[in-house]
Amino acid sequence: MGSEEAGLIDRLARRDRSAIEQVVRAHHSFLVGMVMPLVGMELAEDVVQEAWIKALTAVSRFEGRARLRTWLAQIALNTARSRRRSQSREVSLEEWGRDPGSPLVDRFAENGHWKDPPGAWHHTTPEELLTEEELRECIEKHLQRLPPDQQTVLRLREFEALELAEIAAITELGEGNVRVLLHRARQRLHAMIDHFQKVGTC
């Protein structure tokens, strides 16, 4: 932990208003996006607000073993998991990465590889088949259909550019499990793009 972050944490522990505002501005959107796959858009803000209260209450005990963002993300993710449990929608670790109801599930073998690899790309690209806005909306729709664990890992890696080690620390999973989840999520998006190529619709 650098001296600048240590100073910020000290100010947070003293309930410095400007420090709190600085941290919330820097990390709030990131935390909302991270918990959304677990609790949905409607509850994400509420869950993150609860996580902020927990974090600010506990910040004086923060030992600096991880970056502040990683620590905040762990609190937010655990808060989201608790909310899911309270609503009897918890997904067990054994079920992570499985989505038997997905229309894409039959396209992959148990080892995560294609059963039937996508065809070669034609000259027509997805951008030519759909407008950029339609493509973006379709990608977001398919992202929301991913199992929560895959969606969380994919967003942390591709949208937030976190390293696998930090994602593993946040999710409290091994790096190997993170790689598997990321691989499966990417495969599903590749299948969606392959679908675009073939039929030109979402």
Contact map, one row per residue, 1 for C-alpha under 8 A:
1110110000000000000000000000000000000000000000000000000000000001111000000000000000000000000000000000000000000000000000000000000000000000000000000000000000000000000000000000000000000000000000000000000000
1111110000000000000000000000000000000000000000000000000000000000000000000000000000000000000000000000000000000000000000000000000000000000000000000000000000000000000000000000000000000000000000000000000000
1111111000000000000000000000000000000000000000000000000000000000000000000000000000000000000000000000000000000000000000000000000000000000000000000000000000000000000000000000000000000000000000000000000000
0111111100000000000000000000000000000000000000000000000000000000000000000000000000000000000000000000000000000000000000000000000000000000000000000000000000000000000000000000000000000000000000000000000000
1111111110000000000000000000000000000000000000000000000000000000000100000000000000000000000000000000000000000000000000000000000000000000000000000000000000000000000000000000000000000000000000000000000000
1111111111000000000000000000000000000000000000000000000000000001000000000000000000000000000000000000000000000000000000000000000000000000000000000000000000000000000000000000000000000000000000000000000000
0011111111100000000000000000000000000000000000000000000000000000000000000000000000000000000000000000000000000000000000000000000000000000000000000000000000000000000000000000000000000000000000000000000000
0001111111110000001000000000000000000000000000000000000000000000000000000000000000000000000000000000000000000000000000000000000000000000000000000000000000000000000000000000000000000000000000000000000000
0000111111111000000000000000000000000000000000000000000000110000000000000000000000000000000000000000000000000000000000000000000000000000000000000000000000000000000000000000000000000000000000000000000000
0000011111111100000000000000000000000000000000000000000000010000000000000000000000000000000000000000000000000000000000000000000000000000000000000000000000000000000000000000000000000000000000000000000000
0000001111111111001000000000000000000000000000000000000000000000000000000000000000000000000000000000000000000000000000000000000000000000000000000000000000000000000000000000000000000000000000000000000000
0000000111111111101100000000000000000000000000000000000100110000000000000000000000000000000000000000000000000000000000000000000000000000000000000000000000000000000000000000000000000000000000000000000000
0000000011111111000000000000000000000000000000000000000100110000000000000000000000000000000000000000000000000000000000000000000000000000000000000000000000000000000000000000000000000000000000000000000000
0000000001111111000000000000000000000000000000000000000000000000000000000000000000000000000000000000000000000000000000000000000000000000000000000000000000000000000000000000000000000000000000000000000000
0000000000111111101100000000000000000000000000000000000000000000000000000000000000000000000000000000000000000000000000000000000000000000000000000000000000000000000000000000000000000000000000000000000000
0000000000111111111100000000000000000000000000000000000000000000000000000000000000000000000000000000000000000000000000000000000000000000000000000000000000000000000000000000000000000000000000000000000000
0000000000010011111110000000000000000000000000000000000000000000000000000000000000000000000000000000000000000000000000000000000000000000000000000000000000000000000000000000000000000000000000000000000000
0000000000000001111111000000000000000000000000000000000000000000000000000000000000000000000000000000000000000000000000000000000000000000000000000000000000000000000000000000000000000000000000000000000000
0000000100110011111111100000000000000000000000000000000000000000000000000000000000000000000000000000000000000000000000000000000000000000000000000000000000000000000000000000000000000000000000000000000000
0000000000010011111111110000000000000000000000000000000000000000000000000000000000000000000000000000000000000000000000000000000000000000000000000000000000000000000000000000000000000000000000000000000000
0000000000000000111111111000000000000000000000000000000000000000000000000000000000000000000000000000000000000000000000000000000000000000000000000000000000000000000000000000000000000000000000000000000000
0000000000000000011111111100000000000000000000000000000000000000000000000000000000000000000000000000000000000000000000000000000000000000000000000000000000000000000000000000000000000000000000000000000000
0000000000000000001111111111000000000000000000000000000000000000000000000000000000000000000000000000000000000000000000000000000000000000000000000000000000000000000000000000000000000000000000000000000000
0000000000000000000111111111000000000000000000000000000000000000000000000000000000000000000000000000000000000000000000000000000000000000000000000000000000000000000000000000000000000000000000000000000000
0000000000000000000011111111100000000000000000000000000000000000000000000000000000000000000000000000000000000000000000000000000000000000000000000000000000000000000000000000000000000000000000000000000000
0000000000000000000001111111100000000000000000000000000000000000000000000000000000000000000000000000000000000000000000000000000000000000000000000000000000000000000000000000000000000000000000000000000000
0000000000000000000000111111111000000000000000000000000000000000000010000000000000000000000000000000000000000000000000000000000000000000000000000000000000000000000000000000000000000000000000000000000000
0000000000000000000000111111111100000000000000010000000000000000000000000000000000000000000000000000000000000000000000000000000000000000000000000000000000000000000000000000000000000000000000000000000000
0000000000000000000000001111111110000000000000000000000000000000000000000000000000000000000000000000000000000000000000000000000000000000000000000000000000000000000000000000000000000000000000000000000000
0000000000000000000000000011111111000000000000000000000000000000000000000000000000000000000000000000000000000000000000000000000000000000000000000000000000000001000000000000000000000000000000000000000000
0000000000000000000000000011111111100000000000010000000000000000000000011001000000000000000000000000000000000000000000000000000000000000000000000000000000000000000000000000000000000000000000000000000000
0000000000000000000000000001111111110000000110010000000000000000000000000000000000000000000000000000000000000000000000000000000000000000000000000000000000000000000000000000000000000000000000000000000000
0000000000000000000000000000111111111000000100000000000000000000000000000000000000000000000000000000000000000000000000000000000000000000000000000000000000100000000000000000000000000000000000000000000000
0000000000000000000000000000011111111000000000000000000000000000000000001000100000000000000000000000000000000000000000000000000000000000000000000000000100110000000000000000000000000000000000000000000000
0000000000000000000000000000001111111111000100110000000000000000000000000001100100000000000000000000000000000000000000000000000000000000000000000000000100000000000000000000000000000000000000000000000000
0000000000000000000000000000000111111111101100000000000000000000000000000000000000000000000000000000000000000000000000000000000000000000000000000000000000000000000000000000000000000000000000000000000000
0000000000000000000000000000000011111111100000000000000000000000000000000000000000000000000000000000000000000000000000000000000000000000000000010011101100000000000000000000000000000000000000000000000000
0000000000000000000000000000000000111111000000000000000000000000000000000000000110010000000000000000000000000000000000000000000000000000000000000001100000000000000000000000000000000000000000000000000000
0000000000000000000000000000000000111111111100000000000000000000000000000000000100110000000000000000000000000000000000000000000000000000000000000000000000000000000000000000000000000000000000000000000000
0000000000000000000000000000000000111111111100000000000000000000000000000000000000000000000000000000000000000000000000000000000000000000000000000000000000000000000000000000000000000000000000000000000000
0000000000000000000000000000000000011011111110000000000000000000000000000000000000000000000000000000000000000000000000000000000000000000000000000000000000000000000000000000000000000000000000000000000000
0000000000000000000000000000000000000011111110000000000000000000000000000000000000000000000000000000000000000000000000000000000000000000000000000000000000000000000000000000000000000000000000000000000000
0000000000000000000000000000000000010011111111100000000000000000000000000000000000000000000000000000000000000000000000000000000000000000000000000000000000000000000000000000000000000000000000000000000000
0000000000000000000000000000000110110011111111110000000000000000000000000000000000000000000000000000000000000000000000000000000000000000000000000000000000000000000000000000000000000000000000000000000000
0000000000000000000000000000000100000000111111111000000000000000000000000000000000000000000000000000000000000000000000000000000000000000000000000000000000000000000000000000000000000000000000000000000000
0000000000000000000000000000000000000000001111111100000000000000000000000000000000000000000000000000000000000000000000000000000000000000000000000000000000000000000000000000000000000000000000000000000000
0000000000000000000000000000000000100000001111111110000000000000000000000001001100100000000000000000000000000000000000000000000000000000000000000000000000000000000000000000000000000000000000000000000000
0000000000000000000000000001001100100000000111111111000000000000000000000001001000000000000000000000000000000000000000000000000000000000000000000000000000000000000000000000000000000000000000000000000000
0000000000000000000000000000000000000000000011111111100000000000000000000000000000000000000000000000000000000000000000000000000000000000000000000000000000000000000000000000000000000000000000000000000000
0000000000000000000000000000000000000000000001111111110000000000000000000000001000000000000000000000000000000000000000000000000000000000000000000000000000000000000000000000000000000000000000000000000000
0000000000000000000000000000000000000000000000111111111000000000000000010011001000000000000000000000000000000000000000000000000000000000000000000000000000000000000000000000000000000000000000000000000000
0000000000000000000000000000000000000000000000011111111100000000000000010001000000000000000000000000000000000000000000000000000000000000000000000000000000000000000000000000000000000000000000000000000000
0000000000000000000000000000000000000000000000001111111110000000000000000000000000000000000000000000000000000000000000000000000000000000000000000000000000000000000000000000000000000000000000000000000000
0000000000000000000000000000000000000000000000000111111111000000000000000010000000000000000000000000000000000000000000000000000000000000000000000000000000000000000000000000000000000000000000000000000000
0000000000000000000000000000000000000000000000000011111111100000000000010010000000000000000000000000000000000000000000000000000000000000000000000000000000000000000000000000000000000000000000000000000000
0000000000011000000000000000000000000000000000000001111111100000000000000000000000000000000000000000000000000000000000000000000000000000000000000000000000000000000000000000000000000000000000000000000000
0000000000000000000000000000000000000000000000000000111111110000000000000000000000000000000000000000000000000000000000000000000000000000000000000000000000000000000000000000000000000000000000000000000000
0000000000000000000000000000000000000000000000000000011111111100000000000000000000000000000000000000000000000000000000000000000000000000000000000000000000000000000000000000000000000000000000000000000000
0000000010011000000000000000000000000000000000000000001111111100000000000000000000000000000000000000000000000000000000000000000000000000000000000000000000000000000000000000000000000000000000000000000000
0000000011011000000000000000000000000000000000000000000011111100000000000000000000000000000000000000000000000000000000000000000000000000000000000000000000000000000000000000000000000000000000000000000000
0000000000000000000000000000000000000000000000000000000001111110000000000000000000000000000000000000000000000000000000000000000000000000000000000000000000000000000000000000000000000000000000000000000000
0000000000000000000000000000000000000000000000000000000001111111000000000000000000000000000000000000000000000000000000000000000000000000000000000000000000000000000000000000000000000000000000000000000000
0000000000000000000000000000000000000000000000000000000000001111100000000000000000000000000000000000000000000000000000000000000000000000000000000000000000000000000000000000000000000000000000000000000000
1000010000000000000000000000000000000000000000000000000000000111111100000000000000000000000000000000000000000000000000000000000000000000000000000000000000000000000000000000000000000000000000000000000000
1000000000000000000000000000000000000000000000000000000000000011111000000000000000000000000000000000000000000000000000000000000000000000000000000000000000000000000000000000000000000000000000000000000000
1000000000000000000000000000000000000000000000000000000000000001111101100000000000000000000000000000000000000000000000000000000000000000000000000000000000000000000000000000000000000000000000000000000000
1000000000000000000000000000000000000000000000000000000000000001111111100000000000000000000000000000000000000000000000000000000000000000000000000000000000000000000000000000000000000000000000000000000000
0000100000000000000000000000000000000000000000000000000000000001011111110000000000000000000000000000000000000000000000000000000000000000000000000000000000000000000000000000000000000000000000000000000000
0000000000000000000000000010000000000000000000000000000000000000001111111000000000000000000000000000000000000000000000000000000000000000000000000000000000000000000000000000000000000000000000000000000000
0000000000000000000000000000000000000000000000000000000000000000011111111100000000000000000000000000000000000000000000000000000000000000000000000000000000000000000001001100000000000000000000000000000000
0000000000000000000000000000000000000000000000000000000000000000011111111110000000000000000000000000000000000000000000000000000000000000000000000000000000000000000000000100000000000000000000000000000000
0000000000000000000000000000001000000000000000000011001000000000000111111111000000000000000000000000000000000000000000000000000000000000000000000000000000000000000000000000000000000000000000000000000000
0000000000000000000000000000001001000000000000000000000000000000000011111111100000000000000000000000000000000000000000000000000000000000000000000000000000000000000000000100000000000000000000000000000000
0000000000000000000000000000000000000000000000000000000000000000000001111111110000000000000000000000000000000000000000000000000000000000000000000000000000000000000000001110000000000000000000000000000000
0000000000000000000000000000000000000000000000000010011000000000000000111111111000000000000000000000000000000000000000000000000000000000000000000000000000000000000000000000000000000000000000000000000000
0000000000000000000000000000001000100000000000110011000000000000000000011111111100000000000000000000000000000000000000000000000000000000000000000000000000000000000000000000000000000000000000000000000000
0000000000000000000000000000000001100000000000000000000000000000000000001111111110000000000000000000000000000000000000000000000000000000000000000000000000000000000000000110000000000000000000000000000000
0000000000000000000000000000000000000000000000000000000000000000000000000111111111000000000000000000000000000000000000000000000000000000000000000000000000000000000000000000000000000000000000000000000000
0000000000000000000000000000000000000000000000110110000000000000000000000011111111100000000000000000000000000000000000000000000000000000000000000000000000000000000000000000000000000000000000000000000000
0000000000000000000000000000000000100110000000100000000000000000000000000001111111110000000000000000000000000000000000000000000000000000000000000000000000000000000000000000000000000000000000000000000000
0000000000000000000000000000000000000100000000000000000000000000000000000000111111111000010000000000000000000000000000000000000000000000000000000000000000000000000000000000000000000000000000000000000000
0000000000000000000000000000000000000000000000000000000000000000000000000000011111111100000000000000000000000000000000000000000000000000000000000000000000000000000000000000000000000000000000000000000000
0000000000000000000000000000000000000010000000100000000000000000000000000000001111111110000000000000000000000000000000000000000000000000000000000000000000000000000000000000000000000000000000000000000000
0000000000000000000000000000000000000110000000000000000000000000000000000000000111111111110000000000000000000000000000000000000000000000000000000000000000000000000000000000000000000000000000000000000000
0000000000000000000000000000000000000000000000000000000000000000000000000000000011111111110000000000000000000000000000000000000000000000000000000000000000000000000000000000000000000000000000000000000000
0000000000000000000000000000000000000000000000000000000000000000000000000000000001111111100000000000000000000000000000000000000000000000000000000000000000000000000000000000000000000000000000000000000000
0000000000000000000000000000000000000000000000000000000000000000000000000000000000111111110000000000000000000000000000000000000000000000000000000000000000000000000000000000000000000000000000000000000000
0000000000000000000000000000000000000000000000000000000000000000000000000000000000011111110000000000000000000000000000000000000000000000000000000000000000000000000000000000000000000000000000000000000000
0000000000000000000000000000000000000000000000000000000000000000000000000000000000011111111000000000000000000000000000000000000000000000000000000000000000000000000000000000000000000000000000000000000000
0000000000000000000000000000000000000000000000000000000000000000000000000000000010011011111100000000000000000000000000000000000000000000000000000000000000000000000000000000000000000000000000000000000000
0000000000000000000000000000000000000000000000000000000000000000000000000000000000000000111110110000000000000000000000000000000000000000000000000000000000000000000000000000000000000000000000000000000000
0000000000000000000000000000000000000000000000000000000000000000000000000000000000000000011111110000000000000000000000000000000000000000000000000000000000000000000000000000000000000000000000000000000000
0000000000000000000000000000000000000000000000000000000000000000000000000000000000000000001111110000000000000000000000000000000000000000000000000000000000000000000000000000000000000000000000000000000000
0000000000000000000000000000000000000000000000000000000000000000000000000000000000000000000111110000000000000000000000000000000000000000000000000000000000000000000000000000000000000000000000000000000000
0000000000000000000000000000000000000000000000000000000000000000000000000000000000000000001111111100000000000000000000000000000000000000000000000000000000000000000000000000000000000000000000000000000000
0000000000000000000000000000000000000000000000000000000000000000000000000000000000000000001111111100000000000000000000000000000000000000000000000010110000000000000000000000000000000000000000000000000000
0000000000000000000000000000000000000000000000000000000000000000000000000000000000000000000000111110000000000000000000000000000000000000000000000010110000000000000000000000000000001001000000000000000000
0000000000000000000000000000000000000000000000000000000000000000000000000000000000000000000000111111000000000000000000000000000000000000000000000010000000000000000000000000000000000000000000000000000000
0000000000000000000000000000000000000000000000000000000000000000000000000000000000000000000000001111110010000000000000000000000000000000000000000110000000000000000000000000000000000000000000000000000000
0000000000000000000000000000000000000000000000000000000000000000000000000000000000000000000000000111110010000000000000000000000000000000000000000000000000000000000000000000000000000000000000000000000000
0000000000000000000000000000000000000000000000000000000000000000000000000000000000000000000000000011111010000000000000000000000000000000000000000000000000000000000000000000000000000000000000000000000000
0000000000000000000000000000000000000000000000000000000000000000000000000000000000000000000000000011111110000000000000000000000000000000000000000000000000000000000000000000000000000000000000000000000000
0000000000000000000000000000000000000000000000000000000000000000000000000000000000000000000000000000111111000000000000000000000000000000000000000000000000000000000000000000000000000000000000000000000000
0000000000000000000000000000000000000000000000000000000000000000000000000000000000000000000000000000011111110000000000000000000000000000000000000000000000000000000000000000000000000000000100100000000000
0000000000000000000000000000000000000000000000000000000000000000000000000000000000000000000000000011111111110000000000000000000000000000000000000000000000000000000000000000000000000000000000000000000000
0000000000000000000000000000000000000000000000000000000000000000000000000000000000000000000000000000001111111000001000000000000000000000000000000000000000000000000000000000000000000000000000000000000000
0000000000000000000000000000000000000000000000000000000000000000000000000000000000000000000000000000000111111000011100000000000000000000000000000000000000000000000000000000000000000000000000000000000000
0000000000000000000000000000000000000000000000000000000000000000000000000000000000000000000000000000000111111111111100000000000000000000000000000000000000000000000000000000000000000000000000000000000000
0000000000000000000000000000000000000000000000000000000000000000000000000000000000000000000000000000000001111111111000000000000000000000000000000000000000000000000000000000000000000000000000000000000000
0000000000000000000000000000000000000000000000000000000000000000000000000000000000000000000000000000000000011111100000000000000000000000000000000000000000000000000000000000000000000000000000000000000000
0000000000000000000000000000000000000000000000000000000000000000000000000000000000000000000000000000000000011111100000000000000000000000000000000000000000000000000000000000000000000000000000000000000000
0000000000000000000000000000000000000000000000000000000000000000000000000000000000000000000000000000000000011111110000000000000000000000000000000000000000000000000000000000000000000011000000000000000000
0000000000000000000000000000000000000000000000000000000000000000000000000000000000000000000000000000000000011111111000000000000000000000000000000000000000000000000000000000000000000000000000000000000000
0000000000000000000000000000000000000000000000000000000000000000000000000000000000000000000000000000000000111001111110000000000000000000000000000000000000000000000000000000000000000000000000000000000000
0000000000000000000000000000000000000000000000000000000000000000000000000000000000000000000000000000000001111000111110000000000000000000000000000000000000000000000000000000000000000000000000000000000000
0000000000000000000000000000000000000000000000000000000000000000000000000000000000000000000000000000000000110000011111000000000000000000000000000000000000000000000000000000000000000000000000000000000000
0000000000000000000000000000000000000000000000000000000000000000000000000000000000000000000000000000000000000000011111100000000000000000000000000000000000000000000000000000000000000000000000000000000000
0000000000000000000000000000000000000000000000000000000000000000000000000000000000000000000000000000000000000000000111110000000000000000000000000000000000000000000000000000000000000000000000100100000000
0000000000000000000000000000000000000000000000000000000000000000000000000000000000000000000000000000000000000000000011111000000000000000000000000000000000000000000000000000000000000000000000000100000000
0000000000000000000000000000000000000000000000000000000000000000000000000000000000000000000000000000000000000000000001111100000000000000000000000000000000000000000000000000000000000000000000000000000000
0000000000000000000000000000000000000000000000000000000000000000000000000000000000000000000000000000000000000000000000111111100000000000000000000000000000000000000000000000000000000000000000000000100000
0000000000000000000000000000000000000000000000000000000000000000000000000000000000000000000000000000000000000000000000011111100000000000000000000000000000000000000000000000000000000000000000000000100000
0000000000000000000000000000000000000000000000000000000000000000000000000000000000000000000000000000000000000000000000001111100000000000000000000000000000000000000000000000000000000000000000000000000000
0000000000000000000000000000000000000000000000000000000000000000000000000000000000000000000000000000000000000000000000001111110110000000000000000000000000000000000000000000000000000000000000000000100000
0000000000000000000000000000000000000000000000000000000000000000000000000000000000000000000000000000000000000000000000001111111110000000000000000000000000000000000000000000000000000000000000000000100000
0000000000000000000000000000000000000000000000000000000000000000000000000000000000000000000000000000000000000000000000000001111111000010000000000000000000000000000000000000000000000000000000001001100100
0000000000000000000000000000000000000000000000000000000000000000000000000000000000000000000000000000000000000000000000000000111111110010000000000000000000000000000000000000000000000000000000000000000000
0000000000000000000000000000000000000000000000000000000000000000000000000000000000000000000000000000000000000000000000000001111111100000000000000000000000000000000000000000000000000000000000000000000000
0000000000000000000000000000000000000000000000000000000000000000000000000000000000000000000000000000000000000000000000000001111111100000000000000000000000000000000000000000000000000000000000000001100110
0000000000000000000000000000000000000000000000000000000000000000000000000000000000000000000000000000000000000000000000000000011111111110000000000000000000000000000000000000000000000000000000000000000110
0000000000000000000000000000000000000000000000000000000000000000000000000000000000000000000000000000000000000000000000000000001111111110000000000000000000000000000000000000000000000000000000000000000000
0000000000000000000000000000000000000000000000000000000000000000000000000000000000000000000000000000000000000000000000000000001001111111000000000000000000000000000000000000000000000000000000000000000000
0000000000000000000000000000000000000000000000000000000000000000000000000000000000000000000000000000000000000000000000000000000001111111100000000000000000000000000000000000000000000000000000000000000000
0000000000000000000000000000000000000000000000000000000000000000000000000000000000000000000000000000000000000000000000000000000001111111110000000000000000000000000000000000000000000000000000000000000000
0000000000000000000000000000000000000000000000000000000000000000000000000000000000000000000000000000000000000000000000000000011001111111111000000000000000000000000000000000000000000000000000000000000001
0000000000000000000000000000000000000000000000000000000000000000000000000000000000000000000000000000000000000000000000000000000000011111111100000000000000000000000000000000000000000000000000000000000000
0000000000000000000000000000000000000000000000000000000000000000000000000000000000000000000000000000000000000000000000000000000000001111111110000000000000000000000000000000000000000000000000000000000000
0000000000000000000000000000000000000000000000000000000000000000000000000000000000000000000000000000000000000000000000000000000000000111111111000000000000000000000000000000000000000000000000000000000001
0000000000000000000000000000000000000000000000000000000000000000000000000000000000000000000000000000000000000000000000000000000000000011111111100000000000000000000000000000000000000000000010000000000000
0000000000000000000000000000000000000000000000000000000000000000000000000000000000000000000000000000000000000000000000000000000000000001111111110000000000000000000000000000000000000000000000000000000000
0000000000000000000000000000000000000000000000000000000000000000000000000000000000000000000000000000000000000000000000000000000000000000111111111000000000000000000000000000000000000000000000000000000000
0000000000000000000000000000000000000000000000000000000000000000000000000000000000000000000000000000000000000000000000000000000000000000011111111100000000000000000000000000000000000000000010010000000000
0000000000000000000000000000000000000000000000000000000000000000000000000000000000000000000000000000000000000000000000000000000000000000001111111100001000000000000000000000000000000000000010000000000000
0000000000000000000000000000000000001000000000000000000000000000000000000000000000000000000000000000000000000000000000000000000000000000000111111100001000000000000000000000000000000000000000000000000000
0000000000000000000000000000000000000000000000000000000000000000000000000000000000000000000000000000000000000000000000000000000000000000000011111110000000000000000000000000000000000000000000000000000000
0000000000000000000000000000000000000000000000000000000000000000000000000000000000000000000000000010000000000000000000000000000000000000000001111111011000000000000000000000000000000000100000000000000000
0000000000000000000000000000000000001000000000000000000000000000000000000000000000000000000000011110000000000000000000000000000000000000000000001111111000000000000000000000000000000000000000000000000000
0000000000000000000000000000000000001100000000000000000000000000000000000000000000000000000000000000000000000000000000000000000000000000000000000111111100000000000000000000000000000000000000000000000000
0000000000000000000000000000000000001100000000000000000000000000000000000000000000000000000000011000000000000000000000000000000000000000000000000011111110000000000000000000000000001000000000000000000000
0000000000000000000000000000000000000000000000000000000000000000000000000000000000000000000000011000000000000000000000000000000000000000000000000111111111000000000000000000000000001101100000000000000000
0000000000000000000000000000000000001000000000000000000000000000000000000000000000000000000000000000000000000000000000000000000000000000000000110111111111100000000000000000000000000000100000000000000000
0000000000000000000000000000000001101000000000000000000000000000000000000000000000000000000000000000000000000000000000000000000000000000000000000001111111110000000000000000000000000000000000000000000000
0000000000000000000000000000000000000000000000000000000000000000000000000000000000000000000000000000000000000000000000000000000000000000000000000000111111111000000000100000000001001100000000000000000000
0000000000000000000000000000000000000000000000000000000000000000000000000000000000000000000000000000000000000000000000000000000000000000000000000000011111111110000000000000000000001100110000000000000000
0000000000000000000000000000000011000000000000000000000000000000000000000000000000000000000000000000000000000000000000000000000000000000000000000000001111111111000000000000000000000000000000000000000000
0000000000000000000000000000000001000000000000000000000000000000000000000000000000000000000000000000000000000000000000000000000000000000000000000000000111111111110000100000000000000000000000000000000000
0000000000000000000000000000000000000000000000000000000000000000000000000000000000000000000000000000000000000000000000000000000000000000000000000000000011111111111100100000000000000000000000000000000000
0000000000000000000000000000000000000000000000000000000000000000000000000000000000000000000000000000000000000000000000000000000000000000000000000000000001111111110000000000000000000000000000000000000000
0000000000000000000000000000000000000000000000000000000000000000000000000000000000000000000000000000000000000000000000000000000000000000000000000000000001111111100000000000000000000000000000000000000000
0000000000000000000000000000010000000000000000000000000000000000000000000000000000000000000000000000000000000000000000000000000000000000000000000000000000111111110000000000000000000000000000000000000000
0000000000000000000000000000000000000000000000000000000000000000000000000000000000000000000000000000000000000000000000000000000000000000000000000000000000011111111000000000000000000000000000000000000000
0000000000000000000000000000000000000000000000000000000000000000000000000000000000000000000000000000000000000000000000000000000000000000000000000000000000011101111101100000000000000000000000000000000000
0000000000000000000000000000000000000000000000000000000000000000000000000000000000000000000000000000000000000000000000000000000000000000000000000000000000001000111111100000000000000000000000000000000000
0000000000000000000000000000000000000000000000000000000000000000000000000000000000000000000000000000000000000000000000000000000000000000000000000000000000001000011111110000001001100000000000000000000000
0000000000000000000000000000000000000000000000000000000000000000000000000000000000000000000000000000000000000000000000000000000000000000000000000000000000000000001111111000001000000000000000000000000000
0000000000000000000000000000000000000000000000000000000000000000000001000000000000000000000000000000000000000000000000000000000000000000000000000000000000000000011111111100000000000000000000000000000000
0000000000000000000000000000000000000000000000000000000000000000000000000000000000000000000000000000000000000000000000000000000000000000000000000000000010011000011111111110001001000000000000000000000000
0000000000000000000000000000000000000000000000000000000000000000000000000000000000000000000000000000000000000000000000000000000000000000000000000000000000000000000111111111111001000000000000000000000000
0000000000000000000000000000000000000000000000000000000000000000000001000100000000000000000000000000000000000000000000000000000000000000000000000000000000000000000011111111100000000000000000000000000000
0000000000000000000000000000000000000000000000000000000000000000000001101100100000000000000000000000000000000000000000000000000000000000000000000000000000000000000001111111100000000000000000000000000000
0000000000000000000000000000000000000000000000000000000000000000000000000100100000000000000000000000000000000000000000000000000000000000000000000000000000000000000000111111100000000000000000000000000000
0000000000000000000000000000000000000000000000000000000000000000000000000000000000000000000000000000000000000000000000000000000000000000000000000000000000000000000000011111110000000000000000000000000000
0000000000000000000000000000000000000000000000000000000000000000000000000000000000000000000000000000000000000000000000000000000000000000000000000000000000000000000000011111111011000000000000000000000000
0000000000000000000000000000000000000000000000000000000000000000000000000000000000000000000000000000000000000000000000000000000000000000000000000000000000000000000000010001111111000000000000000000000000
0000000000000000000000000000000000000000000000000000000000000000000000000000000000000000000000000000000000000000000000000000000000000000000000000000000000000000000110110000111111100000000000000000000000
0000000000000000000000000000000000000000000000000000000000000000000000000000000000000000000000000000000000000000000000000000000000000000000000000000000000000000000000000000011111110000000000000000000000
0000000000000000000000000000000000000000000000000000000000000000000000000000000000000000000000000000000000000000000000000000000000000000000000000000000000000000000000000000111111111000000000000000000000
0000000000000000000000000000000000000000000000000000000000000000000000000000000000000000000000000000000000000000000000000000000000000000000000000000000010000000000100110000111111111100000000000000000000
0000000000000000000000000000000000000000000000000000000000000000000000000000000000000000000000000000000000000000000000000000000000000000000000000000000000000000000100000000001111111110000000000000000000
0000000000000000000000000000000000000000000000000000000000000000000000000000000000000000000000000000000000000000000000000000000000000000000000000000000000000000000000000000000111111111000000000000000000
0000000000000000000000000000000000000000000000000000000000000000000000000000000000000000000000001000000000000000000000000000000000000000000000000000110011000000000000000000000011111111100000000000000000
0000000000000000000000000000000000000000000000000000000000000000000000000000000000000000000000000000000000000000000000000000000000000000000000000000010011000000000000000000000001111111110000000000000000
0000000000000000000000000000000000000000000000000000000000000000000000000000000000000000000000000000000000000001000000000000000000000000000000000000000000000000000000000000000000111111111000000000000000
0000000000000000000000000000000000000000000000000000000000000000000000000000000000000000000000001000000000000001000000000000000000000000000000000000010000000000000000000000000000011111111100000000000000
0000000000000000000000000000000000000000000000000000000000000000000000000000000000000000000000000000000000000000000000000000000000000000000000000100011001000000000000000000000000001111111110000000000000
0000000000000000000000000000000000000000000000000000000000000000000000000000000000000000000000000000000000000000000000000000000000000000000000000000000001000000000000000000000000000111111111000000000000
0000000000000000000000000000000000000000000000000000000000000000000000000000000000000000000000000000000000000000000000000000000000000000000000000000000000000000000000000000000000000011111111100000000000
0000000000000000000000000000000000000000000000000000000000000000000000000000000000000000000000000000000100000000000000000000000000000000000000000000000000000000000000000000000000000001111111110000000000
0000000000000000000000000000000000000000000000000000000000000000000000000000000000000000000000000000000000000000000000000000000000000000001001100000000000000000000000000000000000000000111111111000000000
0000000000000000000000000000000000000000000000000000000000000000000000000000000000000000000000000000000000000000000000000000000000000000000000000000000000000000000000000000000000000000011111111100000000
0000000000000000000000000000000000000000000000000000000000000000000000000000000000000000000000000000000100000000000001000000000000000000000000000000000000000000000000000000000000000000001111111110000000
0000000000000000000000000000000000000000000000000000000000000000000000000000000000000000000000000000000000000000000000000000000000000000000001000000000000000000000000000000000000000000000111111111000001
0000000000000000000000000000000000000000000000000000000000000000000000000000000000000000000000000000000000000000000000000000010000000000000000000000000000000000000000000000000000000000000011111111100000
0000000000000000000000000000000000000000000000000000000000000000000000000000000000000000000000000000000000000000000001100000000000000000000000000000000000000000000000000000000000000000000001111111110000
0000000000000000000000000000000000000000000000000000000000000000000000000000000000000000000000000000000000000000000000000000000000000000000000000000000000000000000000000000000000000000000000111111111111
0000000000000000000000000000000000000000000000000000000000000000000000000000000000000000000000000000000000000000000000000000010010000000000000000000000000000000000000000000000000000000000000011111111111
0000000000000000000000000000000000000000000000000000000000000000000000000000000000000000000000000000000000000000000000001101110010000000000000000000000000000000000000000000000000000000000000001111111100
0000000000000000000000000000000000000000000000000000000000000000000000000000000000000000000000000000000000000000000000000000000000000000000000000000000000000000000000000000000000000000000000000111111100
0000000000000000000000000000000000000000000000000000000000000000000000000000000000000000000000000000000000000000000000000000000000000000000000000000000000000000000000000000000000000000000000000011111110
0000000000000000000000000000000000000000000000000000000000000000000000000000000000000000000000000000000000000000000000000000010011000000000000000000000000000000000000000000000000000000000000000011111111
0000000000000000000000000000000000000000000000000000000000000000000000000000000000000000000000000000000000000000000000000000000011000000000000000000000000000000000000000000000000000000000000000011001111
0000000000000000000000000000000000000000000000000000000000000000000000000000000000000000000000000000000000000000000000000000000000000010010000000000000000000000000000000000000000000000000000010011000111
